[in-house]
Amino acid sequence: SAEEDEEDADAGAGFSTNTMTAESMTLASPRFDADGNVIFDRLAINAMTLGADDEEFTGAIDGFVIEQPSADLVATLAHGFSGEAAEGDGFDEGDWTYGLFAVEGVNIAGTEDGNSFTARLGRLAIDDLTEFTIGRFELLDFAVEGMDDEIGIINFSVDEISADGIGEGLTYPFAAQFAMMGSAFSSDTPNGDIMAEMPEMPEDFDPLNAYDSAAIRGLNANIGGITVTLDSLTANADDDGGEVRYVSEMTPLVIAPDSNYPLGAQMQMGLGMLGYQQLEFVSEGASVYEREADRAYTDGANYFEMRDGFRVEAESDMSGLMAYSLAALQMGYTMDEPGPEQVMSLLDPLVLRNFVFRLEDLSLLDRALTAASAMQGLPKEQLRMQAGAMITMGTMAAPAEIPRALLTEFSTAMTNFIANGGTVEVRISPDNPVRIADLVAQAEAGTLDYDVMGISITSVPAEEAGTE
């Protein structure tokens, strides 16, 4: 009855009455499948309005559509429309599949604790969903605007969040963790076995089958006066069966203050001490994975940079990653707490050929010293010497297992970096590939030969680094 429906709405959402109306609902080709289950080709609901009789919430949805749903999902939808519980129907949520799920033209307005808010969504769509794959996910033109008594302004919008070719490398770990969490919080879990409802790992599971492309574009946020804008963040994976090439790029991520609000005013003051009006970040990544050799290495630009601040670069060449990933995944789902021996055994497949980490100062070090000098009333050069002395004292207290010569390299490089800026580099480039397990074991035993391992820590002054 209508009264019962209203009571159900009260219990579920806390509103005195919830309502939803629609101008039209179209069901295309309803029929029975070979097993006698109801299926259809398409369900479309148009021009929906939402509301509550306390007038604190109103909403509208231009359209909702679902195409080619599985029988399990059709049964769940039928339960939802009828208001009946969906338990005990013999269907499995793992068999929910469809060709398209989409919601378009969502507009919501309301009040919460006396503050008004609005939200809009141009489109949310998921194409070609199977148990562990998604053809495409997209969220377009999403925005929330409101105010909070303590924080102030809360505005967030994004033009696009999308991904294509989402595969089992992403979806299976998520589904497994979700199932384990559900079992952990369920009183019906037999003998506390949280893995009882965990889905079986797909046959020939491929951790690299994660995505073809992904993107975030046109992000804008203002939270209490701290603004964040992002032009774009993109990632692409090109798999030809033999090699997988990964490329990613982040165009400026800008964090800036809006001094009209308290948090923004505080941020503006802090940035001003460092001589910044805003912070800008950019990054690129490029790497290759060779399936037959189980080898991954960087190939091209791999950096993260804060403009006029610092730049981090990395190079790596390692093999055994697939064997390691599969073993770690299996161990995580079959053991409560793996012991040290089991953890060390995971490292057996990993072989390191090269690793380089570089940190380049692009003025942040001098800005920080200038700010500290103003606060403490000491010359910058004196602060540089104090920082260098602290590093030297810290290395003296390092564990005995670390070779003294390596500590001296570290201390010298960091002291020079603080004194002259430029670049500090950490390198592991052995003459022959080395097993990570051997490197860790030698480090723990204090027998690490850093010359054989090709380990070095060096610094290059700014003048020389700029001419390389």
C-alpha positions as CSV (number, residue, x, y, z in Angstrom):
1,S,0.0,0.0,0.0
2,A,1.0,3.7,-0.3
3,E,1.2,4.0,3.5
4,E,3.5,1.0,3.7
5,D,5.7,2.5,1.0
6,E,5.9,5.7,2.9
7,E,6.9,3.9,6.1
8,D,9.6,2.0,4.2
9,A,10.9,5.3,2.8
10,D,11.0,6.8,6.4
11,A,13.2,3.9,7.6
12,G,15.6,4.0,4.7
13,A,16.3,7.6,4.2
14,G,15.1,9.6,7.2
15,F,12.7,11.8,5.2
16,S,9.0,11.8,6.2
17,T,8.1,10.9,2.6
18,N,10.1,10.2,-0.6
19,T,8.5,10.5,-4.0
20,M,9.6,9.7,-7.5
21,T,7.6,10.2,-10.6
22,A,8.5,9.7,-14.3
23,E,6.9,10.8,-17.5
24,S,7.5,7.5,-19.2
25,M,9.0,4.0,-18.8
26,T,9.7,1.8,-21.8
27,L,10.5,-1.9,-21.6
28,A,11.7,-3.4,-24.9
29,S,11.3,-7.1,-25.8
30,P,10.4,-8.6,-22.5
31,R,10.5,-12.4,-22.7
32,F,11.6,-15.7,-21.0
33,D,15.0,-17.1,-21.7
34,A,15.7,-20.8,-22.2
35,D,15.8,-21.4,-18.4
36,G,12.4,-19.7,-17.9
37,N,13.9,-16.5,-16.4
38,V,12.5,-13.1,-17.4
39,I,14.8,-11.0,-19.5
40,F,14.5,-7.9,-21.8
41,D,16.6,-5.9,-24.2
42,R,16.2,-2.4,-22.8
43,L,14.6,-0.5,-19.9
44,A,14.4,3.3,-20.2
45,I,12.8,5.7,-17.7
46,N,12.6,9.4,-18.8
47,A,11.9,12.7,-17.1
48,M,12.1,11.6,-13.4
49,T,11.5,14.0,-10.5
50,L,12.5,13.3,-6.9
51,G,11.4,15.0,-3.8
52,A,10.6,14.9,-0.1
53,D,7.5,16.5,1.5
54,D,9.7,18.5,3.9
55,E,10.8,20.5,0.9
56,E,14.5,20.1,1.9
57,F,15.3,18.0,-1.1
58,T,14.3,18.2,-4.8
59,G,15.8,16.5,-7.8
60,A,15.3,15.6,-11.4
61,I,16.8,13.0,-13.7
62,D,16.5,13.3,-17.5
63,G,16.9,9.7,-18.2
64,F,17.9,6.2,-16.9
65,V,18.6,3.3,-19.2
66,I,19.8,-0.3,-18.9
67,E,20.4,-2.5,-21.9
68,Q,20.9,-6.3,-22.3
69,P,20.8,-7.0,-18.5
70,S,21.3,-10.6,-17.3
71,A,18.5,-12.6,-15.8
72,D,20.0,-12.1,-12.3
73,L,20.0,-8.3,-12.7
74,V,16.5,-8.3,-14.1
75,A,15.3,-10.2,-11.0
76,T,17.0,-7.7,-8.8
77,L,15.5,-4.8,-10.6
78,A,12.1,-6.4,-10.3
79,H,12.5,-6.7,-6.5
80,G,13.5,-3.1,-6.4
81,F,10.4,-1.9,-8.2
82,S,8.2,-4.1,-6.0
83,G,9.8,-3.1,-2.8
84,E,10.3,-6.7,-1.7
85,A,13.5,-8.1,-0.2
86,A,15.8,-9.8,-2.8
87,E,17.1,-12.4,-0.4
88,G,16.7,-16.1,-1.1
89,D,15.9,-15.8,-4.8
90,G,18.7,-18.1,-5.9
91,F,20.4,-15.4,-7.9
92,D,24.1,-14.3,-7.6
93,E,25.2,-10.7,-7.8
94,G,28.4,-12.0,-9.5
95,D,26.2,-12.8,-12.5
96,W,25.0,-9.2,-12.9
97,T,26.0,-8.3,-16.5
98,Y,24.7,-5.8,-19.0
99,G,25.5,-4.0,-22.2
100,L,24.8,-0.5,-20.9
101,F,23.9,1.3,-17.7
102,A,23.5,5.0,-17.9
103,V,22.0,7.9,-16.0
104,E,21.9,11.4,-17.6
105,G,20.9,14.9,-16.6
106,V,20.8,14.6,-12.8
107,N,20.1,17.9,-10.9
108,I,19.6,17.9,-7.2
109,A,19.1,20.8,-4.7
110,G,18.5,20.8,-1.0
111,T,19.5,22.0,2.5
112,E,21.6,20.3,5.2
113,D,21.9,21.9,8.6
114,G,20.6,25.2,7.3
115,N,23.1,25.3,4.4
116,S,22.0,24.9,0.8
117,F,23.7,22.7,-1.7
118,T,23.3,21.8,-5.4
119,A,24.6,18.9,-7.4
120,R,24.5,18.0,-11.1
121,L,25.7,15.1,-13.2
122,G,25.7,15.2,-17.0
123,R,26.2,11.5,-17.5
124,L,27.3,8.4,-15.6
125,A,27.6,5.3,-17.9
126,I,29.1,1.8,-17.7
127,D,29.3,-0.2,-20.9
128,D,29.7,-3.9,-21.5
129,L,29.9,-5.1,-17.9
130,T,30.8,-8.8,-17.3
131,E,32.0,-10.5,-14.1
132,F,35.5,-9.1,-14.3
133,T,35.6,-6.6,-17.2
134,I,34.1,-3.2,-18.1
135,G,34.2,-1.9,-21.7
136,R,34.0,1.7,-20.6
137,F,33.3,3.8,-17.6
138,E,32.6,7.5,-17.9
139,L,31.4,10.3,-15.5
140,L,30.8,13.6,-17.3
141,D,30.0,17.1,-16.1
142,F,29.8,16.4,-12.4
143,A,29.6,19.3,-9.9
144,V,28.7,19.9,-6.2
145,E,28.3,23.4,-4.8
146,G,27.5,24.3,-1.2
147,M,28.6,25.9,2.1
148,D,29.6,24.6,5.4
149,D,29.5,26.6,8.7
150,E,33.0,25.6,9.7
151,I,34.9,25.1,6.4
152,G,33.1,27.7,4.3
153,I,32.8,27.1,0.5
154,I,32.7,23.6,-0.8
155,N,32.7,23.5,-4.6
156,F,33.9,20.6,-6.7
157,S,33.5,19.9,-10.4
158,V,35.1,17.7,-13.0
159,D,34.4,17.5,-16.7
160,E,35.4,13.9,-17.2
161,I,36.5,10.8,-15.4
162,S,36.8,7.9,-17.8
163,A,38.4,4.5,-18.4
164,D,38.3,2.1,-21.3
165,G,39.1,-1.6,-21.4
166,I,39.0,-2.2,-17.6
167,G,40.1,-5.8,-17.0
168,E,40.6,-8.4,-14.3
169,G,43.9,-6.9,-13.2
170,L,41.9,-4.1,-11.5
171,T,38.4,-5.7,-11.0
172,Y,39.3,-9.0,-9.5
173,P,41.4,-7.7,-6.6
174,F,38.7,-5.1,-5.9
175,A,36.0,-7.8,-6.0
176,A,38.0,-10.1,-3.8
177,Q,38.7,-7.4,-1.2
178,F,35.0,-6.3,-1.2
179,A,33.9,-9.9,-0.6
180,M,36.4,-10.4,2.2
181,M,35.2,-7.2,3.9
182,G,31.6,-8.2,3.5
183,S,32.3,-11.6,5.1
184,A,34.3,-10.1,7.9
185,F,31.4,-7.9,9.0
186,S,28.7,-10.6,8.4
187,S,27.4,-12.7,11.3
188,D,26.6,-15.4,8.9
189,T,30.2,-16.1,7.9
190,P,30.9,-19.8,8.7
191,N,33.6,-20.2,11.3
192,G,34.9,-16.7,10.7
193,D,36.1,-17.7,7.3
194,I,36.3,-14.3,5.6
195,M,37.4,-15.9,2.3
196,A,34.3,-18.1,2.1
197,E,32.5,-15.8,-0.3
198,M,35.6,-14.6,-2.2
199,P,35.2,-15.1,-6.0
200,E,37.5,-17.6,-7.6
201,M,40.5,-16.1,-9.4
202,P,39.8,-16.1,-13.2
203,E,41.5,-18.8,-15.2
204,D,44.8,-17.5,-16.7
205,F,44.6,-14.4,-14.5
206,D,46.6,-11.6,-16.0
207,P,47.5,-8.7,-13.6
208,L,48.5,-6.6,-16.6
209,N,45.0,-6.8,-18.0
210,A,44.0,-3.7,-16.0
211,Y,43.0,-0.9,-18.5
212,D,43.5,0.4,-22.0
213,S,43.2,4.1,-21.1
214,A,42.1,6.3,-18.3
215,A,41.6,10.1,-18.0
216,I,40.6,12.8,-15.6
217,R,40.0,16.2,-17.2
218,G,38.8,19.6,-16.1
219,L,38.9,19.2,-12.4
220,N,38.2,22.3,-10.3
221,A,37.7,22.5,-6.5
222,N,37.5,25.1,-3.8
223,I,37.4,23.7,-0.3
224,G,37.4,26.3,2.3
225,G,39.5,28.6,0.2
226,I,42.1,26.0,-1.0
227,T,41.6,25.7,-4.7
228,V,42.7,22.8,-6.9
229,T,42.6,22.7,-10.7
230,L,43.8,20.0,-13.0
231,D,43.8,20.3,-16.7
232,S,44.3,16.6,-17.4
233,L,45.7,13.4,-16.1
234,T,45.9,10.6,-18.7
235,A,47.3,7.0,-18.8
236,N,47.4,4.6,-21.7
237,A,48.5,0.9,-22.0
238,D,49.3,-0.5,-25.4
239,D,49.5,-4.4,-25.2
240,D,50.5,-6.1,-28.4
241,G,50.7,-9.5,-26.8
242,G,54.5,-9.4,-26.4
243,E,55.1,-6.0,-24.9
244,V,52.9,-3.7,-22.8
245,R,53.8,0.0,-23.1
246,Y,52.6,2.4,-20.5
247,V,52.5,6.1,-20.9
248,S,51.1,8.7,-18.5
249,E,51.0,12.5,-18.2
250,M,49.7,15.0,-15.8
251,T,49.4,18.6,-17.1
252,P,49.4,21.3,-14.5
253,L,47.9,20.4,-11.2
254,V,47.6,23.8,-9.6
255,I,47.0,24.4,-5.8
256,A,46.3,28.0,-4.9
257,P,44.7,30.0,-2.1
258,D,41.4,31.9,-2.2
259,S,42.0,34.5,0.5
260,N,38.3,35.2,0.9
261,Y,38.1,32.2,3.2
262,P,40.1,31.4,6.4
263,L,41.9,28.3,5.1
264,G,42.8,30.1,1.9
265,A,44.2,33.1,3.8
266,Q,46.4,30.8,6.0
267,M,47.7,29.0,2.9
268,Q,48.4,32.4,1.2
269,M,50.5,33.4,4.1
270,G,52.5,30.2,4.2
271,L,53.1,30.3,0.4
272,G,54.1,33.9,0.6
273,M,56.9,33.0,3.1
274,L,58.3,30.7,0.4
275,G,57.8,33.3,-2.3
276,Y,55.0,31.4,-4.1
277,Q,51.6,32.5,-5.1
278,Q,50.5,29.0,-6.1
279,L,52.0,25.5,-6.5
280,E,52.1,23.8,-9.9
281,F,52.8,20.1,-10.5
282,V,53.5,18.2,-13.7
283,S,54.6,14.7,-14.4
284,E,55.2,12.1,-17.1
285,G,55.8,8.4,-17.1
286,A,56.8,5.8,-19.7
287,S,57.7,2.2,-19.2
288,V,57.7,-1.2,-21.0
289,Y,56.9,-4.7,-19.8
290,E,58.2,-7.7,-21.8
291,R,56.0,-10.7,-21.2
292,E,58.3,-13.5,-22.2
293,A,61.2,-12.1,-20.2
294,D,59.0,-11.0,-17.3
295,R,60.9,-7.8,-17.4
296,A,59.9,-4.1,-16.8
297,Y,62.0,-1.1,-17.5
298,T,61.5,2.7,-17.8
299,D,61.7,4.0,-21.4
300,G,61.5,7.8,-21.8
301,A,60.6,10.6,-19.4
302,N,59.7,9.5,-15.9
303,Y,59.5,12.5,-13.5
304,F,57.4,14.4,-11.0
305,E,58.0,18.2,-10.9
306,M,56.9,21.1,-8.8
307,R,57.6,24.1,-11.0
308,D,60.1,26.4,-9.5
309,G,60.4,23.9,-6.6
310,F,61.9,20.5,-7.3
311,R,62.0,17.6,-9.8
312,V,62.2,13.9,-9.1
313,E,63.3,11.5,-11.8
314,A,63.5,7.7,-11.7
315,E,64.9,4.9,-13.9
316,S,64.5,1.2,-13.3
317,D,65.1,-2.1,-15.0
318,M,63.8,-5.2,-13.2
319,S,62.6,-8.7,-14.0
320,G,60.4,-11.3,-12.2
321,L,57.6,-8.8,-11.6
322,M,54.8,-11.1,-12.9
323,A,55.9,-14.1,-10.8
324,Y,56.2,-11.8,-7.7
325,S,52.8,-10.2,-8.3
326,L,51.0,-13.5,-8.7
327,A,52.7,-15.0,-5.6
328,A,51.9,-11.9,-3.5
329,L,48.3,-11.9,-4.6
330,Q,47.9,-15.6,-3.8
331,M,49.6,-15.2,-0.4
332,G,47.4,-12.2,0.5
333,Y,44.3,-14.2,-0.1
334,T,45.4,-17.5,1.5
335,M,47.3,-16.5,4.6
336,D,46.3,-14.5,7.7
337,E,49.7,-13.0,8.4
338,P,52.6,-14.3,6.4
339,G,55.8,-14.7,8.4
340,P,59.2,-13.2,7.6
341,E,60.3,-16.4,5.7
342,Q,57.2,-16.3,3.5
343,V,57.7,-12.6,2.8
344,M,61.3,-13.1,1.9
345,S,60.3,-16.0,-0.4
346,L,58.2,-13.5,-2.4
347,L,61.4,-11.7,-3.4
348,D,63.0,-14.8,-5.0
349,P,61.8,-14.0,-8.5
350,L,62.9,-10.4,-8.5
351,V,66.1,-9.5,-10.3
352,L,67.5,-5.9,-10.4
353,R,69.5,-4.6,-13.3
354,N,69.4,-0.9,-12.7
355,F,67.8,1.7,-10.4
356,V,68.4,5.4,-10.4
357,F,66.7,8.1,-8.3
358,R,67.4,11.8,-8.8
359,L,66.3,14.8,-6.8
360,E,66.9,18.2,-8.4
361,D,66.4,21.4,-6.6
362,L,64.6,24.1,-8.7
363,S,64.7,26.8,-6.0
364,L,62.7,25.2,-3.2
365,L,65.8,24.6,-1.0
366,D,66.8,28.3,-1.2
367,R,63.3,29.5,-0.6
368,A,63.0,27.3,2.5
369,L,66.3,28.5,3.8
370,T,65.2,32.1,3.1
371,A,62.0,31.6,5.1
372,A,63.8,29.9,8.0
373,S,66.4,32.7,8.0
374,A,63.6,35.3,8.4
375,M,61.9,33.3,11.1
376,Q,65.0,32.5,13.2
377,G,67.0,35.6,12.5
378,L,70.0,33.7,11.3
379,P,72.0,34.0,8.0
380,K,71.1,31.4,5.4
381,E,74.7,30.2,5.2
382,Q,74.7,29.4,8.9
383,L,71.5,27.4,8.5
384,R,73.1,25.5,5.6
385,M,76.0,24.5,7.8
386,Q,73.7,23.5,10.7
387,A,71.7,21.3,8.3
388,G,74.8,19.7,7.0
389,A,76.1,19.1,10.6
390,M,72.8,17.4,11.5
391,I,73.1,15.0,8.5
392,T,76.6,14.1,9.5
393,M,75.6,13.4,13.1
394,G,72.6,11.3,11.9
395,T,74.9,9.1,9.8
396,M,77.1,8.5,12.8
397,A,74.1,7.0,14.6
398,A,73.2,4.7,11.7
399,P,73.2,0.9,12.2
400,A,76.5,-0.9,12.0
401,E,75.2,-3.1,9.1
402,I,75.4,-0.1,6.8
403,P,78.9,0.2,5.3
404,R,80.7,3.3,6.6
405,A,82.0,4.2,3.2
406,L,78.4,4.3,1.9
407,L,77.4,6.5,4.8
408,T,80.2,8.8,4.0
409,E,79.0,9.0,0.4
410,F,75.5,9.8,1.6
411,S,76.7,12.5,4.1
412,T,79.0,14.1,1.5
413,A,76.3,14.2,-1.2
414,M,73.6,15.6,1.0
415,T,75.8,18.2,2.6
416,N,76.9,19.4,-0.9
417,F,73.3,19.3,-2.1
418,I,72.2,21.6,0.8
419,A,75.2,23.9,0.3
420,N,75.1,24.2,-3.4
421,G,71.7,23.0,-4.6
422,G,71.8,21.1,-7.9
423,T,71.0,17.4,-8.0
424,V,71.5,14.4,-5.7
425,E,71.5,10.9,-7.3
426,V,71.1,7.5,-5.8
427,R,72.1,4.7,-8.1
428,I,72.2,0.9,-8.0
429,S,73.8,-0.4,-11.2
430,P,75.5,-3.7,-10.7
431,D,77.8,-5.1,-13.3
432,N,75.6,-8.2,-13.4
433,P,71.9,-8.5,-12.5
434,V,71.4,-9.1,-8.8
435,R,68.6,-10.9,-7.0
436,I,66.7,-8.6,-4.7
437,A,66.5,-11.3,-2.1
438,D,70.4,-11.5,-2.0
439,L,70.6,-7.7,-1.7
440,V,68.2,-7.6,1.2
441,A,69.9,-10.6,2.9
442,Q,73.3,-9.0,2.6
443,A,72.1,-5.7,3.9
444,E,70.5,-7.4,7.0
445,A,73.7,-9.4,7.6
446,G,76.0,-6.4,7.2
447,T,77.9,-8.0,4.4
448,L,76.7,-5.8,1.5
449,D,79.5,-5.0,-1.0
450,Y,78.2,-1.7,-2.4
451,D,80.9,-1.7,-5.0
452,V,79.8,-5.0,-6.5
453,M,76.2,-3.9,-6.2
454,G,77.1,-0.7,-8.0
455,I,75.6,1.5,-5.3
456,S,76.5,5.1,-5.3
457,I,75.2,8.4,-3.8
458,T,76.5,11.5,-5.5
459,S,75.6,15.2,-5.9
460,V,76.1,17.6,-8.8
461,P,76.1,21.4,-8.2
462,A,73.5,23.4,-10.0
463,E,76.0,24.9,-12.5
464,E,77.2,21.5,-13.6
465,A,73.8,19.9,-13.6
466,G,72.5,22.7,-15.9
467,T,75.1,21.9,-18.5
468,E,74.5,18.2,-18.7
